[in-house]
Structure formats: C-alpha cells, structure tokens
C-alpha cells in the first residue's frame, strides 16, 4: 500500500468513525431508554476456576456474557468477553478447553470453546424452563447435569396442571455426544419436589445431589370453613374490633398438625407433605436415576458443597417461621415474627448405615430474639442469606458468602458439624461492593475470588490476611435506579436491627417463597379503603375497610408491580399523595412501615432510601410465560378457554371474567387493572366477606403441586396422598388447584368439567410482561442445520411482529474471520452489523456465514428495544462495537470513544 492510499484510508476511517457517532446515536436514542429489562435472576454458581488455576470464568448476568480473567501472581486481568444467553447464572468446566454456561431466561446452555481465538459459543443446548445450576459427573465426569423446572417450551413433557407429579427435573447430557453433534439429552431425571436449584457431586463423581429451591417446611393452611371461627386468641385488635373469620396456618410436628397456639388440627388436614429437599442421582448408571432423598433440610435451599475428604454434604438455606402469627410489637397479638422472619442456616447431611443424619445449624444463634431490637454487637456478627460455599482442600474448613451481610465467613468444619457455630467477627472478611453470591478458592495463592452482585464485580480476597484486594468491575447495562435500589431488598445489616432479616427473607430474589404468612397486626387499627371497585362487585352494605387482622396470605412477588395499582392481596397499600406519582409508586412507599414492623429495623428507612427502593422494585418484571407456545399461539383448548374468559357472563355480577381480571397486554394489564372486588355477600349473615384487589395471572403456572388440600373435610377416610406444596391458589393458598378454585365458587360453566379444564389451560398460558419468544436462541453451525435453521426462521418471524405489541428484537453474535462480530435485525428484515460502513445483510447471508468452519452464529430473541445494545453497541455510546475495536477504543466503556 502506498502512502497516498494509506492517507486516503485514514481519511475514510475518520469519516466512518465520525459517521458512526452521529448515525448510530440515532439508533441509541430509541434503544437506550428501555434497553435494559430487570429480571432479577438469582445467581447460583457464578464462578469457575480452571484446574491449572490460570483462568477464572464469571457470569455477567445483566450483560448476558461470560467474562474470562487471566489469573497470575499479581491478581486478575480481564482477557475476553463472550456473549451467551440471557441471564446467565451458573458456569462449569468440561475439561480444560470448554465452559458450559446456564442461561436462566433463555432456557439454554451455551457451550463455549475457550481455547479458540476469540473464544466462541459452539453449540446452544435447549433445556426446560429456568435452568439454574450445572455440574459434571458420571463416567470420566463427561455427563452434564442441569436443574430445570418441569415445564417450558423446550421440555418434552407436556405441562400438566391437574395431577400430582414431580415438578423438578435434572437434564443429563453426554458431553461426548454433544461434541459429535447430538444435542438430545441422555435422560431427564424427574424428582418429587418443586423447582430445583443447586447441584453438587460426590468426590468420586458417581453421585449427583440435587436440591429443591423452595421446598417448603411442612406447613399448610386450613380454610376458614374448616376453622369455623375457632381462631386462637386474639380475635380482636387493639380497638376491640373483632377481626374477620380467616383461614389458619398449621405445621406438621411429631405426627400432628398444630397451629401457632399448639392446638391439634390433625383431624381436619387431608394432605401429606413429605418435604423432600435433596435428591441423590446415580450418575454412573447407563441411564442416571434417582436413588435417594432427604427431608428436613430447610425451607429455601440456596447452594450445596461436598467435603473433599469425607463426602459430607452441606446445604446453605433459610428456614421460614411462617407458623408464627402476626407482625408488629406483639403486645396484643402475643406473638410476632418481627425481626425473626427466617433463620439463615447451613445444614449438614451425613450418610449412615441406616440412612442419613440431617443437622441444621443456625448461623445466628448468638442473637437474643426475646428483645424488641437487636444490639450493634449482634448485628455485626450476624450472617444473612448464605449462598456460595467453598471447601478447603483438606476438608477442615469452609468459606461461604453471606449475601445479605456483605461478608465472606470462614468456619471450621468440626465446629459446624457439631452445631457449634460461635459468633466470630474475626473470621469475617468484608467484601466491598456488596451482595456476594459466589466464591471459589485459589489456595496456593491464599486467595478467594468472589462475585459481588450489587456492583457486578469480581473481588479478590486474601483469606490468609482476611482482607479484600483487587476489584474488577464487569460491564453492566443496568440503569442507576436498579443499581442504587437493589441493596434495600437484600441488605440485612442496613434494613434490620439484628442484621439477619431483610425483605428478601420472603421475597427471594425479588420473587416469592411460595408460603403463606399470617402477617396481621392486632396492635394496629382499622383503616379506610379508598380503592376503586369493579362495577357490580361491591354490595351496598359491605364493610370494605381494612381490618389489621387479615389472616394468612401467600407471599406475593415484587415482579411486575408497574401498572398494577394498589398492592398487597387486599390492596391495602394504596392512595395518592398529591405528587403526581403513579399509584404503584405511592403504594410501594407505604411499605415503609414493614421495616420497623416486620423486618425489625430501629426506625423507618430514610425517605430517599425508600424512594430508591421503590424505583428499583418497579423495574422488576416477570419472565416470559413458559406454557404459551413460542409463536404466541394458543392450543385449541387454550383458545376455548380464552373465548369463555371474554364472553361468558357470571351469575351475580353479569360480568365476564375479563371485566374483573382485565387482560390487555398493550395496556400492561395481565389479569387485573388494579381494581378491587368484595369477596362475600356483605351482609350480617356472611361474616367472611372481605375486600380484595383483583390479582394478576402471570405466575399461576408456578403454583401447581398441591392437589389434596386440607380444605377437603367431611370424609371419614382422610386423603393423605403425598403433595409437593402446602399452599396453592387463592389469596391464602387454600385452593389446591385452579380446577378446584373454579369449582368452589359460583362460576358458570354451561359445558361442565371439560370447559372448566379449558379455562385452566388458558389461564396457565396467559400473556406476561414479555412475549414467549424472549430469551430463546439457537446456535447455527455446520451440524444439525435443518432443525436449527427452522428455529432461526421462528425467531426471525417473531421479531417481525409489531401488533398488538412488539415481541422481540433479534440479534446475532459469533466469530467471522476470527473476529467477534454482532448484528441486529432491522424492521426491513435485514441485519445491521457492528461496523457502520458495512452494507446491511440478509438473513440468508448470515445463515451462509455460519456454515464456515469455526464460525458458529448464535441467534437470540431479546426484549424489544434491547437489540442495538445487545447486538452491536454494548456500551450504548453511539459507536458500534467493531468500529470501536477497529479504532482502538473500548466498546465496554461509554467514556471511551474513537478520537
């Protein structure tokens, strides 16, 4: 090349870069405003260290990437970033050169070749709904085990909301088969539990342990008709006003079902809750199968670790205290969960000749819960929400992350296994950034590597000196309201006086614990109800006020609050304050009383902090519905249910289902418009009448697993079939299924039971915040092209949908000519690359490019408005990614743009 041509090239590059800043800024103006969607996925196994300790792999959950760090004597250095699926939460190594990443929202596994330049996704495996963890075990540790819910569009098992079956699956893949192009699972192991989360492997690789995430605690609920007014004291509030008749929570203990006053209700309970928590799978069998199960481990199970010497199993968990009635001071109530909602524990499971020993160890046994508030000393030593665990090589010690305490804690195994866990601040290592979720040990260097969720960073900790050192931030697209407000959900030391409780004690990762709680407050007063009612649903004489003794109600998710109006089951967090803020914002700020009244803080949060929390909470959304078909169509049965929902009027009100449970995705209504109804007749002869906010339907499909309810009375032959869950549908969880709920009220079904089942199927597949296609992906390479191209066409067709609402943006990522590249789909159906000067290309061109060696391309449907960021402009600075790399600037840093 001569000098003249070189000068021309420099001028051309300058023009291209300048144009990129101008032209792509136009793209940015439309994409950036809503480019990030907060799903608040819980990380499970976010870090993995290579066997030779030269590489650290970390999931970048908000940015949908695998980050690769070089490990050296001086610490970590970032060397590569690989786009994977949406919301990656776990990572595991398959040999030296391959990393498998679990994509929670995409229902997929990204197989990454980390030896290639650049590292690239070679295959995408499709699995069940919401995969969470992955381990390798079995012969030669060549089998991948992955936890998922037993549902989802990729699952071969049809969703069944009508019978008692296991709701927990472990997908098993043979890595050698995958390398040969066979992407079908070896088997899917079904377990009799709800959605699973953590996995662990025995030292010889022959056994895999799988833990149910929200496994319950052998509590259930009796309907108010079963209780028949026989409520334990008190039955009136501080004003002397009698509370309504409500249902009652009972717990299984010593073969009996007892309420909070230890009264025996066994004769009324018609359900058996075996409470299976941890399952053992024979990983070496030709077809892996479940061979054992353990109960009594905990209510919410986070993670597991295996002792490298003894094979003892350790499970980090929470034990909920939902059998205790009431919040508030407990003066009139006599009992309260204030400041003692759930206990953070590590449970020790040892195999014996006759089975197992199960020893739950409370991590905060130093706290005196008999006092109203905790002391500073108690708080400083408290540990909230144990998540990641890492064992020392000699099996004598463990380091674990306390997610709600911003520390890593060391404990000697002998003390742990003998239930002697003393408070010891000297064994804590403060972790800057906050929210530690995962940890791996690098013992020869006396280091631990910790992922901190609040600042999306990897933190290097010197466990010999118990100090935190190097911090490596990972790029995040999260807006300030997400980053600044997240800690108020999880930070137990800031939000509670004892340092062991937070809103996340029940709202697990911003969602729910799938339990009922009686959080009435007899020390409170009756308040007025200003809410708007659905026409025809409020009797003229009805008392619509809010009595503080509301009875058991299931924990509601913090997801999808935006546009939903008043909050809580009754809508008792409501109102307007004259600021012009949406009612949801005002309503959420009213949860301020929960900090001193429930979590146990010394005082309410400062107003600015409460506002930051509200701003954060209103960003969290529901995932796509896993029951609805990916092309957003309905089955014939679902369509019949849909038609009934919108046309069949009901006795009493003359309303259709939709006039109460408004379904209008374009308006942001998914089963409610925020209005209320009155449940009951509102007459003196109906003492159970109470006002209720009309609930949404987006998470109905998660409540399945409770079929022989305690409400079934009047039979001399008790129904004791084993159940997965103790709580089902209705505000208190007392309806065992949607089918029974629809049959227990005055709903009109002219065509009988078949029509009722059609409505259940429709409700389970109802629209959600995101279209079903969001997150779905496929990698197109030189194998399986016929099936994979068909799936590419599906993704492309859904990206073309604009009415009644946009469904997704379609992006493409992968290597071309040994360069990491990206594209995003235009409205025309063509694709814009991450180099502005390049011509737009057709889908057919991209399909052809993927057929070259080592040039696999991954197609992903992303939330509407996110395609530019996720496809071609990672930092949203207006300069496309490849243009930045060509010009020597950083595509991860919005302050770094070409000169």
ZAMARGU-4260 file (C-alpha; in steps of 0.2 Angstrom, whole numbers, plus 5000, padded with zeros to 4 digits):
<rodrens>
0) 5000/5000/5000 | 5007/5017/4995 | 5007/5032/5006 | 4993/5041/4996 | 4982/5026/4998
5) 4986/5025/5017 | 4982/5043/5019 | 4965/5040/5010 | 4962/5025/5021 | 4965/5036/5036
10) 4953/5050/5030 | 4940/5036/5026 | 4942/5029/5043 | 4940/5046/5051 | 4924/5049/5041
15) 4917/5032/5046 | 4920/5034/5064 | 4913/5051/5064 | 4898/5045/5055 | 4896/5031/5067
20) 4895/5043/5082 | 4881/5053/5073 | 4871/5039/5064 | 4872/5026/5077 | 4867/5039/5090
25) 4850/5040/5081 | 4848/5021/5085 | 4854/5024/5103 | 4841/5037/5106 | 4827/5024/5103
30) 4835/5009/5111 | 4844/5016/5127 | 4828/5022/5135 | 4821/5005/5138 | 4836/4994/5133
35) 4838/4985/5149 | 4825/4974/5157 | 4827/4969/5175 | 4823/4950/5178 | 4832/4950/5195
40) 4838/4932/5192 | 4847/4924/5206 | 4865/4918/5203 | 4869/4900/5208 | 4887/4895/5203
45) 4893/4912/5195 | 4912/4907/5196 | 4923/4893/5190 | 4942/4892/5191 | 4952/4881/5179
50) 4961/4866/5185 | 4978/4874/5182 | 4972/4890/5191 | 4976/4901/5176 | 4959/4906/5171
55) 4944/4912/5181 | 4927/4912/5172 | 4912/4923/5178 | 4895/4925/5173 | 4890/4943/5169
60) 4871/4941/5172 | 4865/4958/5167 | 4875/4959/5152 | 4872/4941/5146 | 4891/4937/5145
65) 4904/4925/5151 | 4919/4935/5157 | 4936/4927/5156 | 4950/4933/5168 | 4969/4928/5167
70) 4975/4923/5185 | 4993/4927/5190 | 5004/4931/5204 | 4998/4949/5204 | 4980/4946/5203
75) 4967/4945/5189 | 4966/4953/5172 | 4952/4953/5160 | 4956/4945/5144 | 4939/4941/5135
80) 4920/4943/5135 | 4909/4930/5126 | 4890/4934/5123 | 4880/4919/5129 | 4861/4918/5133
85) 4850/4929/5143 | 4853/4930/5162 | 4867/4918/5164 | 4868/4911/5182 | 4880/4897/5183
90) 4896/4891/5174 | 4905/4874/5175 | 4921/4867/5166 | 4921/4852/5155 | 4939/4848/5154
95) 4952/4862/5150 | 4945/4870/5135 | 4926/4870/5136 | 4915/4880/5148 | 4896/4877/5149
100) 4885/4892/5154 | 4867/4891/5161 | 4856/4904/5154 | 4841/4906/5166 | 4830/4916/5155
105) 4835/4908/5138 | 4831/4891/5144 | 4848/4886/5137 | 4866/4880/5139 | 4880/4889/5130
110) 4894/4878/5126 | 4910/4889/5125 | 4926/4884/5117 | 4938/4895/5127 | 4954/4888/5118
115) 4949/4897/5101 | 4953/4914/5097 | 4942/4923/5100 | 4933/4911/5112 | 4916/4906/5105
120) 4899/4898/5108 | 4900/4882/5098 | 4883/4875/5102 | 4867/4880/5112 | 4858/4866/5121
125) 4839/4869/5124 | 4833/4863/5141 | 4817/4865/5152 | 4811/4881/5160 | 4823/4892/5171
130) 4838/4881/5172 | 4849/4886/5187 | 4864/4875/5190 | 4876/4863/5181 | 4889/4850/5186
135) 4899/4837/5178 | 4899/4819/5185 | 4897/4801/5180 | 4910/4791/5169 | 4925/4801/5166
140) 4915/4816/5173 | 4908/4818/5155 | 4890/4820/5159 | 4882/4837/5162 | 4868/4838/5175
145) 4857/4853/5174 | 4842/4858/5185 | 4826/4865/5177 | 4808/4866/5181 | 4797/4853/5174
150) 4789/4864/5161 | 4794/4875/5146 | 4793/4875/5128 | 4809/4865/5126 | 4803/4851/5138
155) 4797/4835/5130 | 4784/4833/5145 | 4768/4842/5142 | 4763/4854/5156 | 4750/4846/5167
160) 4741/4857/5180 | 4729/4843/5185 | 4739/4829/5194 | 4752/4827/5207 | 4769/4824/5198
165) 4786/4829/5202 | 4790/4847/5197 | 4809/4846/5197 | 4819/4840/5183 | 4838/4837/5180
170) 4843/4836/5162 | 4858/4825/5158 | 4869/4827/5143 | 4883/4816/5137 | 4897/4829/5133
175) 4904/4817/5120 | 4888/4816/5111 | 4886/4835/5111 | 4904/4836/5103 | 4898/4824/5090
180) 4883/4835/5086 | 4869/4825/5095 | 4861/4838/5106 | 4847/4827/5113 | 4848/4824/5132
185) 4854/4807/5138 | 4839/4807/5150 | 4829/4819/5161 | 4828/4814/5179 | 4811/4819/5187
190) 4810/4822/5206 | 4796/4824/5218 | 4799/4842/5223 | 4796/4859/5216 | 4808/4869/5205
195) 4826/4863/5209 | 4841/4875/5211 | 4858/4869/5217 | 4868/4853/5212 | 4884/4845/5220
200) 4894/4830/5215 | 4902/4816/5226 | 4921/4816/5226 | 4922/4800/5215 | 4909/4808/5203
205) 4897/4793/5205 | 4883/4803/5213 | 4875/4820/5210 | 4865/4829/5223 | 4850/4840/5218
210) 4842/4852/5230 | 4824/4859/5228 | 4824/4878/5228 | 4808/4882/5238 | 4805/4865/5245
215) 4793/4871/5259 | 4793/4867/5278 | 4778/4855/5281 | 4766/4870/5284 | 4749/4871/5275
220) 4733/4881/5278 | 4715/4876/5284 | 4701/4886/5275 | 4690/4897/5286 | 4676/4885/5283
225) 4687/4871/5292 | 4692/4883/5306 | 4674/4888/5308 | 4678/4903/5319 | 4688/4893/5331
230) 4703/4905/5329 | 4716/4906/5343 | 4717/4922/5353 | 4717/4936/5350 | 4702/4938/5339
235) 4700/4957/5340 | 4713/4971/5338 | 4719/4985/5350 | 4702/4994/5347 | 4692/4979/5352
240) 4685/4977/5334 | 4683/4959/5330 | 4693/4953/5315 | 4685/4943/5301 | 4685/4924/5301
245) 4700/4918/5291 | 4710/4903/5287 | 4723/4896/5298 | 4741/4890/5295 | 4746/4873/5303
250) 4763/4864/5304 | 4767/4846/5304 | 4776/4841/5320 | 4778/4824/5328 | 4764/4816/5318
255) 4752/4830/5322 | 4746/4846/5313 | 4747/4861/5325 | 4743/4879/5324 | 4753/4893/5332
260) 4745/4890/5349 | 4750/4872/5348 | 4732/4866/5346 | 4729/4850/5336 | 4720/4851/5319
265) 4725/4834/5313 | 4708/4828/5310 | 4705/4842/5298 | 4720/4840/5287 | 4719/4830/5272
270) 4736/4831/5265 | 4753/4823/5267 | 4769/4834/5265 | 4785/4823/5265 | 4795/4838/5262
275) 4809/4830/5251 | 4823/4843/5250 | 4839/4834/5242 | 4839/4820/5230 | 4853/4809/5225
280) 4856/4803/5207 | 4866/4788/5202 | 4877/4797/5189 | 4886/4781/5183 | 4871/4771/5179
285) 4868/4768/5160 | 4853/4779/5162 | 4855/4790/5178 | 4841/4788/5190 | 4836/4795/5207
290) 4842/4783/5221 | 4839/4793/5237 | 4830/4808/5245 | 4832/4818/5261 | 4819/4828/5271
295) 4821/4842/5284 | 4835/4852/5276 | 4827/4869/5275 | 4813/4879/5268 | 4823/4889/5254
300) 4839/4880/5248 | 4852/4890/5240 | 4868/4880/5237 | 4877/4864/5241 | 4895/4859/5244
305) 4903/4842/5247 | 4918/4839/5259 | 4933/4833/5248 | 4938/4821/5261 | 4923/4814/5270
310) 4909/4817/5256 | 4898/4825/5269 | 4885/4837/5261 | 4882/4855/5266 | 4867/4865/5261
315) 4865/4883/5263 | 4847/4888/5267 | 4834/4898/5275 | 4821/4891/5287 | 4805/4901/5287
320) 4795/4905/5303 | 4778/4906/5294 | 4770/4896/5308 | 4771/4911/5319 | 4757/4923/5318
325) 4757/4942/5316 | 4769/4956/5313 | 4771/4972/5324 | 4776/4973/5343 | 4766/4958/5348
330) 4758/4967/5363 | 4740/4962/5359 | 4745/4949/5347 | 4756/4939/5360 | 4767/4933/5346
335) 4776/4941/5331 | 4789/4937/5318 | 4796/4955/5319 | 4815/4954/5317 | 4814/4935/5317
340) 4806/4930/5300 | 4818/4917/5294 | 4834/4909/5300 | 4850/4908/5290 | 4857/4890/5291
345) 4869/4878/5284 | 4863/4860/5285 | 4875/4846/5287 | 4869/4829/5279 | 4879/4813/5283
350) 4876/4796/5276 | 4874/4782/5289 | 4871/4764/5288 | 4853/4767/5291 | 4850/4782/5280
355) 4856/4800/5285 | 4858/4812/5299 | 4852/4829/5295 | 4858/4843/5306 | 4853/4861/5303
360) 4865/4874/5310 | 4858/4891/5314 | 4871/4904/5309 | 4864/4917/5321 | 4862/4908/5337
365) 4870/4922/5346 | 4855/4933/5344 | 4843/4936/5358 | 4826/4936/5349 | 4816/4939/5365
370) 4821/4958/5365 | 4812/4970/5353 | 4828/4976/5344 | 4845/4969/5342 | 4861/4976/5348
375) 4875/4983/5337 | 4886/4968/5343 | 4873/4956/5337 | 4871/4964/5320 | 4890/4965/5317
380) 4891/4946/5320 | 4875/4942/5311 | 4875/4932/5294 | 4861/4934/5282 | 4857/4923/5267
385) 4871/4911/5265 | 4874/4907/5247 | 4890/4901/5239 | 4901/4889/5248 | 4919/4883/5245
390) 4928/4870/5254 | 4947/4869/5259 | 4956/4855/5250 | 4960/4846/5267 | 4941/4846/5271
395) 4944/4855/5288 | 4936/4872/5283 | 4923/4881/5273 | 4922/4899/5266 | 4904/4905/5262
400) 4896/4921/5256 | 4883/4930/5266 | 4873/4938/5253 | 4864/4950/5264 | 4879/4954/5275
405) 4892/4959/5263 | 4905/4947/5270 | 4914/4930/5267 | 4914/4920/5283 | 4926/4906/5287
410) 4920/4891/5298 | 4930/4876/5304 | 4921/4860/5299 | 4922/4852/5316 | 4913/4866/5324
415) 4900/4866/5310 | 4896/4848/5311 | 4895/4848/5330 | 4882/4863/5329 | 4895/4874/5337
420) 4894/4890/5327 | 4900/4904/5338 | 4899/4922/5333 | 4916/4927/5327 | 4919/4944/5318
425) 4937/4939/5316 | 4933/4926/5304 | 4923/4938/5293 | 4930/4946/5278 | 4921/4962/5272
430) 4918/4962/5253 | 4917/4979/5245 | 4903/4981/5233 | 4890/4971/5242 | 4880/4956/5239
435) 4892/4942/5237 | 4884/4927/5228 | 4898/4915/5223 | 4916/4910/5229 | 4930/4899/5223
440) 4946/4896/5232 | 4964/4898/5225 | 4973/4890/5240 | 4991/4890/5234 | 4989/4909/5232
445) 4979/4911/5248 | 4966/4920/5238 | 4947/4918/5236 | 4938/4925/5221 | 4921/4932/5225
450) 4907/4938/5213 | 4898/4953/5221 | 4881/4956/5213 | 4877/4974/5219 | 4891/4981/5209
455) 4893/4967/5197 | 4911/4964/5200 | 4924/4951/5204 | 4933/4954/5221 | 4950/4946/5225
460) 4951/4942/5244 | 4966/4937/5253 | 4960/4924/5266 | 4976/4922/5275 | 4976/4941/5280
465) 4957/4942/5279 | 4957/4957/5268 | 4949/4962/5251 | 4960/4967/5237 | 4958/4969/5219
470) 4941/4973/5212 | 4937/4970/5194 | 4921/4978/5188 | 4911/4969/5174 | 4902/4980/5162
475) 4884/4982/5166 | 4869/4990/5157 | 4859/4992/5172 | 4852/5009/5175 | 4855/5019/5191
480) 4838/5015/5198 | 4842/4996/5198 | 4860/4998/5204 | 4856/5011/5218 | 4840/5002/5224
485) 4844/4984/5224 | 4853/4983/5241 | 4837/4988/5250 | 4829/4972/5246 | 4844/4961/5252
490) 4855/4971/5264 | 4850/4964/5281 | 4863/4974/5291 | 4856/4990/5285 | 4837/4986/5285
495) 4836/4976/5301 | 4842/4979/5319 | 4848/4962/5321 | 4857/4960/5304 | 4849/4944/5299
500) 4832/4949/5291 | 4828/4959/5275 | 4813/4960/5263 | 4822/4946/5254 | 4819/4934/5268
505) 4802/4931/5260 | 4804/4939/5243 | 4818/4928/5237 | 4827/4937/5223 | 4813/4949/5222
510) 4800/4935/5219 | 4791/4924/5232 | 4795/4910/5244 | 4778/4901/5240 | 4772/4901/5258
515) 4758/4909/5267 | 4760/4920/5282 | 4748/4927/5294 | 4755/4945/5295 | 4741/4953/5303
520) 4744/4966/5317 | 4732/4966/5332 | 4741/4981/5338 | 4736/4991/5323 | 4719/5000/5319
525) 4706/4998/5306 | 4709/5009/5291 | 4698/5016/5277 | 4698/5008/5259 | 4699/5021/5245
530) 4701/5009/5231 | 4690/5008/5216 | 4679/4993/5214 | 4674/4983/5198 | 4656/4988/5194
535) 4644/4977/5202 | 4655/4968/5214 | 4653/4979/5230 | 4637/4976/5240 | 4629/4991/5246
540) 4630/4987/5264 | 4648/4979/5263 | 4661/4984/5276 | 4676/4987/5264 | 4688/4994/5277
545) 4705/4986/5281 | 4705/4976/5297 | 4723/4974/5303 | 4720/4955/5307 | 4719/4950/5289
550) 4724/4931/5291 | 4735/4920/5281 | 4740/4927/5264 | 4753/4920/5252 | 4769/4930/5249
555) 4767/4940/5233 | 4781/4943/5220 | 4789/4960/5218 | 4789/4957/5200 | 4778/4966/5188
560) 4772/4979/5200 | 4772/4993/5187 | 4754/4997/5181 | 4746/4985/5194 | 4738/4998/5205
565) 4737/4996/5224 | 4747/4982/5232 | 4745/4968/5244 | 4731/4955/5241 | 4719/4967/5249
570) 4726/4982/5240 | 4729/4990/5257 | 4745/4998/5251 | 4737/5012/5240 | 4732/5030/5239
575) 4739/5046/5231 | 4750/5059/5239 | 4747/5074/5228 | 4764/5072/5220 | 4758/5065/5203
580) 4767/5049/5206 | 4759/5033/5199 | 4748/5024/5212 | 4761/5010/5212 | 4775/5021/5217
585) 4764/5029/5231 | 4758/5011/5236 | 4776/5004/5237 | 4782/5019/5248 | 4769/5014/5261
590) 4778/4998/5264 | 4790/5009/5274 | 4780/5003/5290 | 4787/4985/5286 | 4805/4990/5291
595) 4801/4993/5309 | 4785/4982/5310 | 4791/4966/5301 | 4810/4967/5297 | 4814/4974/5314
600) 4823/4990/5310 | 4826/5003/5323 | 4817/5016/5313 | 4809/5018/5295 | 4821/5019/5281
605) 4826/5037/5276 | 4814/5044/5263 | 4827/5045/5250 | 4832/5026/5253 | 4813/5021/5252
610) 4811/5031/5236 | 4827/5022/5229 | 4820/5005/5234 | 4803/5009/5226 | 4812/5015/5210
615) 4821/4998/5210 | 4806/4987/5214 | 4796/4995/5199 | 4809/4989/5187 | 4807/4971/5191
620) 4797/4961/5178 | 4790/4943/5175 | 4799/4931/5163 | 4790/4925/5148 | 4776/4913/5150
625) 4784/4895/5148 | 4767/4887/5144 | 4762/4898/5130 | 4769/4892/5113 | 4784/4901/5106
630) 4775/4908/5091 | 4762/4915/5104 | 4748/4904/5098 | 4736/4895/5109 | 4731/4877/5108
635) 4713/4873/5104 | 4709/4870/5122 | 4718/4887/5127 | 4708/4896/5114 | 4692/4889/5120
640) 4696/4894/5137 | 4701/4912/5131 | 4684/4913/5122 | 4675/4908/5138 | 4685/4921/5148
645) 4680/4935/5137 | 4662/4931/5133 | 4653/4920/5147 | 4644/4931/5159 | 4644/4926/5178
650) 4629/4925/5189 | 4628/4939/5202 | 4638/4952/5193 | 4634/4949/5175 | 4652/4952/5172
655) 4663/4942/5161 | 4680/4935/5168 | 4689/4949/5159 | 4679/4963/5167 | 4687/4959/5183
660) 4703/4950/5178 | 4707/4963/5164 | 4719/4955/5151 | 4726/4968/5139 | 4745/4967/5136
665) 4745/4983/5126 | 4739/4992/5141 | 4750/4982/5153 | 4736/4973/5161 | 4739/4954/5164
670) 4723/4949/5174 | 4720/4965/5183 | 4718/4983/5180 | 4721/4987/5199 | 4703/4987/5204
675) 4695/4978/5219 | 4681/4966/5222 | 4671/4961/5238 | 4673/4943/5242 | 4657/4938/5251
680) 4639/4945/5251 | 4642/4960/5263 | 4628/4955/5274 | 4627/4951/5293 | 4625/4933/5288
685) 4641/4932/5279 | 4655/4936/5292 | 4669/4931/5280 | 4666/4945/5267 | 4682/4955/5264
690) 4688/4967/5251 | 4701/4960/5239 | 4711/4968/5225 | 4709/4958/5209 | 4725/4948/5207
695) 4735/4946/5191 | 4738/4929/5182 | 4756/4930/5177 | 4763/4917/5189 | 4748/4905/5190
700) 4758/4891/5182 | 4771/4891/5196 | 4758/4887/5210 | 4755/4869/5204 | 4758/4854/5216
705) 4745/4855/5230 | 4731/4844/5225 | 4723/4835/5240 | 4720/4851/5251 | 4717/4852/5269
710) 4700/4860/5265 | 4693/4843/5260 | 4683/4839/5275 | 4668/4829/5279 | 4675/4812/5275
715) 4679/4798/5287 | 4693/4792/5275 | 4706/4806/5275 | 4715/4810/5259 | 4734/4808/5263
720) 4742/4807/5246 | 4759/4815/5246 | 4760/4833/5239 | 4774/4844/5234 | 4767/4860/5241
725) 4757/4865/5256 | 4750/4880/5248 | 4741/4883/5231 | 4729/4896/5224 | 4718/4909/5231
730) 4725/4924/5242 | 4729/4912/5256 | 4735/4897/5246 | 4720/4886/5252 | 4713/4881/5235
735) 4723/4866/5229 | 4721/4869/5211 | 4714/4881/5198 | 4701/4867/5194 | 4695/4866/5212
740) 4695/4885/5214 | 4684/4887/5198 | 4673/4873/5205 | 4672/4881/5223 | 4663/4897/5218
745) 4648/4902/5208 | 4656/4902/5191 | 4645/4897/5177 | 4651/4883/5165 | 4637/4878/5153
750) 4648/4864/5146 | 4653/4857/5163 | 4670/4850/5168 | 4679/4850/5150 | 4675/4868/5149
755) 4682/4872/5166 | 4698/4862/5161 | 4700/4873/5145 | 4699/4889/5156 | 4713/4882/5167
760) 4724/4879/5152 | 4721/4896/5146 | 4725/4904/5162 | 4741/4894/5164 | 4747/4901/5147
765) 4741/4919/5149 | 4751/4933/5142 | 4766/4940/5153 | 4777/4956/5153 | 4787/4948/5139
770) 4782/4938/5124 | 4786/4919/5125 | 4800/4920/5112 | 4810/4932/5123 | 4827/4924/5128
775) 4825/4910/5116 | 4840/4906/5105 | 4849/4894/5094 | 4867/4892/5088 | 4869/4888/5069
780) 4885/4879/5064 | 4890/4865/5052 | 4879/4852/5061 | 4860/4850/5064 | 4857/4863/5051
785) 4840/4858/5046 | 4832/4859/5063 | 4842/4874/5068 | 4838/4884/5053 | 4820/4881/5056
790) 4822/4888/5073 | 4831/4903/5066 | 4816/4906/5055 | 4804/4905/5070 | 4815/4918/5079
795) 4815/4929/5064 | 4796/4928/5061 | 4793/4933/5079 | 4805/4948/5078 | 4794/4954/5063
800) 4778/4956/5074 | 4773/4973/5079 | 4755/4971/5083 | 4747/4970/5095 | 4764/4973/5103
805) 4782/4970/5098 | 4788/4953/5103 | 4807/4954/5102 | 4822/4961/5094 | 4833/4948/5085
810) 4852/4949/5087 | 4866/4938/5080 | 4883/4935/5088 | 4898/4925/5084 | 4915/4924/5075
815) 4918/4929/5057 | 4936/4928/5050 | 4942/4926/5068 | 4934/4942/5074 | 4920/4943/5087
820) 4905/4951/5077 | 4887/4956/5080 | 4871/4960/5070 | 4854/4967/5075 | 4838/4965/5064
825) 4831/4980/5056 | 4812/4982/5053 | 4815/4978/5035 | 4820/4961/5040 | 4839/4964/5035
830) 4853/4965/5048 | 4864/4979/5053 | 4882/4974/5058 | 4893/4981/5072 | 4903/4990/5058
835) 4893/5005/5052 | 4902/5006/5035 | 4897/4988/5031 | 4882/4985/5020 | 4866/4978/5028
840) 4865/4959/5025 | 4850/4947/5023 | 4846/4933/5035 | 4851/4921/5021 | 4869/4929/5021
845) 4871/4926/5040 | 4865/4908/5038 | 4878/4905/5025 | 4892/4913/5035 | 4888/4901/5049
850) 4892/4886/5038 | 4911/4891/5038 | 4922/4881/5050 | 4923/4889/5067 | 4911/4902/5063
855) 4895/4897/5073 | 4882/4911/5074 | 4870/4912/5089 | 4853/4920/5086 | 4844/4927/5101
860) 4827/4935/5103 | 4830/4949/5116 | 4817/4961/5124 | 4810/4974/5112 | 4822/4989/5112
865) 4837/4980/5118 | 4843/4974/5101 | 4855/4988/5097 | 4864/4987/5114 | 4865/4968/5115
870) 4869/4966/5096 | 4880/4980/5090 | 4883/4993/5103 | 4887/4986/5120 | 4890/5002/5130
875) 4877/5012/5121 | 4889/5026/5117 | 4883/5029/5099 | 4899/5020/5091 | 4896/5002/5086
880) 4907/4989/5094 | 4918/4983/5080 | 4921/5001/5075 | 4927/5005/5092 | 4939/4990/5092
885) 4945/4995/5074 | 4949/5012/5081 | 4957/5006/5097 | 4943/5012/5109 | 4934/5001/5122
890) 4916/4995/5117 | 4913/4991/5135 | 4916/5009/5141 | 4904/5023/5136 | 4918/5036/5140
895) 4930/5028/5128 | 4926/5033/5110 | 4937/5035/5095 | 4946/5052/5094
</rodrens>
